[in-house]
Amino acid sequence: MFEGDAVVEDVATTRSRFADRRVVAIQVGQFALAGAVALVIVGLATAVASRRIGEREAITDARSSAVVKAQTVVEPVLTDGLVAGSAAARASVDAVVRREVLDESLVRVKIWDRTGKVLYSDEPRSIGQQYQLGADELRSIDSGVIEADLSDLTKPENKYERRYGKLLEVYLPIRTPGGKALLFEAYYRYALVQQNGSRLWRSFAPISLGALLMLELVQIPIAWSLARRLRLRLRERELLLRRALEASDLERRQIASDLHDGAVQDLAGVAYSLSATARRRDAAVPPDDARIIEDSAETIRHSIRSLRSLIVDIYPPDFGEVSLESAIADVLAPASEHGLRIDLDIEENERYPDSTARLLYRTAQEGVRNVLAHAEAGSVSVHVARRDGVAIIEVVDDGRGFDPGQAMTTTASGHLGLVALRGLVTDAGGRFSVRSSPGSGTTVHAEVPL
């Protein structure tokens, strides 16, 4: 190997490794991005769930607090005088409420009778007002159910509570010493309920999100290793494919050489001898026998021409010495001899990498072969172009067409070569398609990476 060749090989190897690292980095980056998106989604879901759980717990705590304060603090100081409107009874309840019931979270207390009259409130302006109780309030008085719900501050009975903003109402029944059922109603700041949900979320967030983040960080090196191994396997597969193509080309050249130097030369000698014998003018060869011998010689010469055409078909051109345009022109030559109009268009007639050129050549070769064998066409054209890092080739004819869906799935349709060609192009990372329908011609389309 020359020094210049070694430098070129080192540069190609460096570029290949850089490209591999870039592909691996992109794949791992995509993996990390997907993990980050999952982390955000899980975090949001955890936040919503934690807040809801915290709010439910806060509401449960408010219900428990209201029960304790109503039954152990307020109910013991109730007297039947409160129902009768006694100022002393109200004062006794008010003193207990302000001293032991109201706090930072519980901002309003009301006591109602069944008719909807406010018997007591720490807001004096509400005392004595008459409103209609709802079904929930009446059910609580009758059945002893403890209810908790957001306060509707648009109702007239809540006009003095609007300054507190969003409130949670908790109401439950209490009884006077005489057995009169009254409704105890406590108003809690809802902001404290929401704060409890946020506090629960802040407690869970470091654990849940931290665990997910650690899992993501642990998986990234594993993903990097797997991506590198996968890229290495793909490189090995590409190398095996190139070697298989090179071995196939070498074998085809060897077969073509053996045919040319062996059978073709022997048959040519036999044909020459037969012709010479048939042309002898002595009586040793009767005229009828001479005609038979000459016909046999012509048959052998026809077989020689067929073998030479076969040699041309199976002998892959060396694209280091022959341009793709001239090689495809040779492929189209038999079509011209059969009377078809031909058209060859190769953009800028530029050279392609050897492996790419071989696949383009084989696509043209198989497409033209199918035109001659099946299409009954009047014209065939081959177009080659370069677009965005791929070489594109199309073989188009105006023949009778066929059903590609059926032909490409069975080996009995005469299109086995197209099936094999599709496998070669796909294995090389390209795309292969056949567009056709009965009566509308055929287009063989291949895209081969450069």
N, C-alpha and C positions, 0 to 999 in steps of 0.2 A: 504494500500500500504506500502510495506517495504521501509526502508530508502534507501537501495541499488537501488530499482526500481525507487525511486524518483530522485536519482542522475543520473541514466541512462536516465530517461525521460528529465531531465534538460539539460544534455549534448546533446541529440538528438535535443531538441528544439533550443538550442544555435546554433548547426551546421546548422539546417534548416534555422534559421534567417540569419546566415552568408551567406549561399548559396543564399538566396533570395536577400540580399543586393548586393552580387557579381553579380548576374544575372541582377539586376536593373542597377547597375553601368555599366555593359557591354553594356546594351541596350541604356542607356543615352549617354555613350561614343560614340557609333555608331551614334546616332542622332547628337551629337556635331561634330563628324568628318564629317558627311554628310553636316552639316551646314557650317563648315570651308571650305570644298571643294566648296560648292556653293558660299561662300563669295569670294574665290579666283577667281572662274570663272567669277562672276559678276564684280569683281575688274578689271580683265584683259579686259573683254568686255567694261567696262566703260573707261578704259585707252585708248583702241584702238579707241573707238568712240570719246572720248574727243580730242584725238590727231588729228583725221581726221577733226573734226569740227573746231578745232583751226587752223589747216593748211588751211582749206578752208577760214576761216575768215582772216587769214594772207594774203592769195593770193588775196582776195577781197580788203583788205587794200592796198596791193601793186598796184593793178589795179587803185584804186582811187587815190593813191599818184602819180602814173605815169600820170594819166589824168590831175591832178591839175598842176603838174610841167611842163608837155608838153604844155598845153593850156594857162596857166596863166603866166608862167615864160619864157619858151623858145620861143614859137610861136610869142609873141609880138616883140622880137628882131630879128626875121628872116628877111632877105632881099633876094631879087632875086640874089644878088651878091654871096650868098653862093652856089647857083646852078651853077653859072658861074665860081666858084673857087676862089673868091675874098678872099685874106688873111685877109683883114680888117673885112669882114663879118664873117669869122671863128673866128677871135679874139674876136669880139663882143659876139658871141654865147658862146665861151669858157669861157669868164669872168663870164657870168651869170651862166653857168653850174657849174663851180667850186665854185662860191660863194653861190648859192641858190639851186642847184639841188643835187649835190653829198653829201652824208652823210655816216653814219656808215653802213646803210643797202643798199643804192643804190651806187654801186661801179663803174659802167660803163654806159656811154651814147653814142649812135651812132645815126646818122641821115643818111638815105639812100635815093637815088632817085629810080625811078621805074626800072632802068636798073641794079640795084644791086651794084651801086657805093657808097662807103662810103664818104659822103660829109663832115661829121664832126665826130670826136671821141675825148674824153678826152685822149685817147692813140694816140699820133700823128702818130705812125707808121702804124696805120690802115687807115689813111686818104688817099683817092685816090685809094685804093684797089678795085678791081672789083670781085664780087661774084654773084652767081645765087641765086635770092630770091626764097623761097619756096612758095607753093600754099597759105599757111596761111598768109604770109606776103603780097602777092599780093592782096588777098581778103580783108585784112585790109585796104590797100591803096585805093582800089576801093569802098568798101562798108562802111568804117568807123567803122568796128568791132574792138573791143579791145580784143586782144588775150593775154593769159598768159600760159606759159608752161615751163617745165624744159629745161634748155639750154643744147644743145648737144655740149659739149666741144671738141669733136673729130673733128668737122668741122674746116676747115682752117680759116674761118673768126673769130673763137673764140680762136685762139691760144694764144692771149695775155690775155685772161681771165682765163686760166687754173689754174693759181696760186691762184685764189680765191676759188677753190674747187667748190662744187655744187652751181649752180646759177639758179635763176628764171628769165626768160625773159618776159617782158611785152612790147608789141608794139602796136602803134596806129598811125593814120594818123594826120599830121599837114600840114598847108598850108602857103606858102609865100604870101607876099602882092600881088603878081601878080597872085595868084590862083594856083600855082604849088603844087601838092600833093606830100609830102615827108613822109617817115616812121620814126617815132621816136621810138627808142628802148632803154629800160632801163633794166639793169641787177641788180637784188637784191640778197643779200646773202640768200641762202636757209636755212642756219643754224638758222637765225632769225625767219624764218617761222616755223621751227620745235620747236624752243623755245616757240613760241606763243602757239603751241599745247600742249606742256608740261605745260605751265603756266595755260592753261585752265583746264588740268587734275588735277593739284595741287589744283585748286580752287574747283573742284567738288569732289575730292577724300575724304576729311574729312567729307563732308555731306553725300555722298552716302554710303561709306564704314562704316562710323560711325553709320549711321542709321541701316545698316544691322547687324553690330556687336551688337548694343543695342538690336535689335530684337532677335538675337541669344541668348544673355545673358538672356533676359526675358523669352524665350521659354524653356531654360534648366530646371528651377525649375518646370515648368508646365509638361515637359516631364518626369521629375523624379517622380512627383506625379502620372501621368497617368501610368507609368511603375510599380510603387508600387501597384497601385490599380489593374492593370491587373494581376500582380503576385499574389496578394491576392486572386483574383477571381479564378485563376488557382489552388491555394492551396485549396480553398473551394471546387472547382470542384473535385479535387483529393480526398479530404476527403469524399465528398458525394459518389464518386465512391467506395471508400473502404468500407464505411458503407453499400452501396447497395450490394456489394459482400458479406460482412459479414452477412447482413440480408438474402440474398439469400441462403448462406450456412446454416444459422440457420434454415431457412424454410425447406430446403431440408433434414436436419437432422431430423427435426420434422416429416416430411412426412414419411421418412424412418422408424423412430421409431414407428409411428402409424401403418404403414403397417405391420411391424414385430410383434408388440405386439397385433395387432388387427386381420386384415384379414388373415394373414399368419397362426397365431395360430388357428384361427377358422377353416380355411380350413384344416389344419393338423388334427384337431380333427375329422372333418367330414370324411376325408379320412381314418383315423384309424378306425372309427366306421363302415364305409362301408366295409372295408376289413374284419373286424371281423365278420360282418354279413354274408358276402359272404362265409366265411370259416366254418360257422356253419354246422354241419353234420346231423342235424335233418331234417325231411321232411317239416318243415315249410318254407324252402327256396328251391324252385325247382331249378334244375341245370341251366336251361336257365336264370332264374332270378339272380341266383348267379353270372353267367358269366357277365350279364349286370351290376350288382352292382360292381363287381371287375373292369370292364372296366371304370365305372364312377369314382371309387376310383383312378385308374391310371391317368385318365384325371385330376382329382383334384391335384394329386401329381405333374403332369407336370406343372399345373398352379402355384403350390407353388414354383417349381424351377424357373419358369419365373419371379414370383414376387420377389424371392430372388435375381435373377440376376439384376432385376430393382432396388432393394434396394441398391445393390452394385454400380450400375451406378449413382444413384442420391445422394448417401451418400458421401459428400466430405471428404476426409481424413484430419485428424488433423496433419499438417506438423510440429507441435511442438513435436509430438510423433512418427510420421512415416516419413521415408526418401522419397525423391522424387523418387528414384530408385525403391523402393519396391512398391510405389503407382502405378507407370507406369507399373511395372511388373504385377500387378493385372489387369491393363487395357488390357495388351497383352494376359492374360491367355485365354480368350475366343477365340482369334485368333488361339492360339496353339491347342485348343480343336477342332477347325474347320479344322485342318490339315495344316495351313499356317506355313511356316518357319518364325520364328521371330528373331529379333536382337535388342538388347537394348544396347546403348552405351551412358553413362553419364561420361563426363570427370571428373576425380578425385573424382567423387561421393561426391562433396561438397554440403553443405546445402545452400539453397537460401532463401531470405526473404519470409515470408509467402505469401504475396500478389503475388509476382513473381512466387512462386512455384504453387499457385493455377491456375494462367493463363497457366503455362507450362503444368500442369496436364490436364486442360480442353482442351488444344490444342491436347495433345496426345489422350485424351478420344474421342474427336470429330473426329479426324483423323482416329483412329482405328474403330470407329463405322461406318464411311462411307466406310471403306475398307470392312468390313463384310457385309454391306447392299448393296453396289453397285459395288464394284471393280471386283469381280470374280478373285481375285489375288492369286498368289502362295506363296508370301512372303510379309512381312511388317517389316519395321525397324524404330526405333525411335532413334534419335541422339540429345543429349543435350550438349551444350558447353557454355563457358563464354568468351566473346570477348569485350574489350574496354568498360566496364561498362554496357553491355547488356547481357542477357541470350538468347541464340538462340536454338530453337528446330525445328527439321524437322521430319515429318512423311512421309515415302516414301514407295510406293507399286509398284508392277509390273503388276497391273491390266489393265482393258480395257480403263481407262482414260475417259475424258469427255472434253467439251468445258467450261473452267472456266469463260470466258467472259459472256456466256449466263447463266450459273448456278448461278453465284454470283449476278445476277441482277433480278432474279425471284424466288418467293417462291414456284413455282409449280414444281421445278426440283428435289426436295428431298434433297437439300443442304441448307435448312434454317438454320441448326445448324452452318454451316461455315459462313453464313452471320452474324449471331448473334455473333459468336466468333470474327470475324473481328472487329465488333463494340466494343467489350470488350477490345481487344488488342489496338486498336487505341485510345480509351478513356484513356487508361493507359499510353499513350505517346509512344507506340511501333509501329511496322510495321508488317503487315500481308499480305501474298500473297499465291496464289495457282497456281502452275505450272503444267499443264496437257494438253494433247491432245489425241484424240481418238486413242487407240491402243498402247499408250506409257507410261502408268502408271501415277501416280499422286504424287506430292510433296507438302505437306502443310508446309509452312515456317512461323515462327513467331519470332520476336525479341522483348523482353520485357525488359524495363529499370530496372536496379537493384536499 
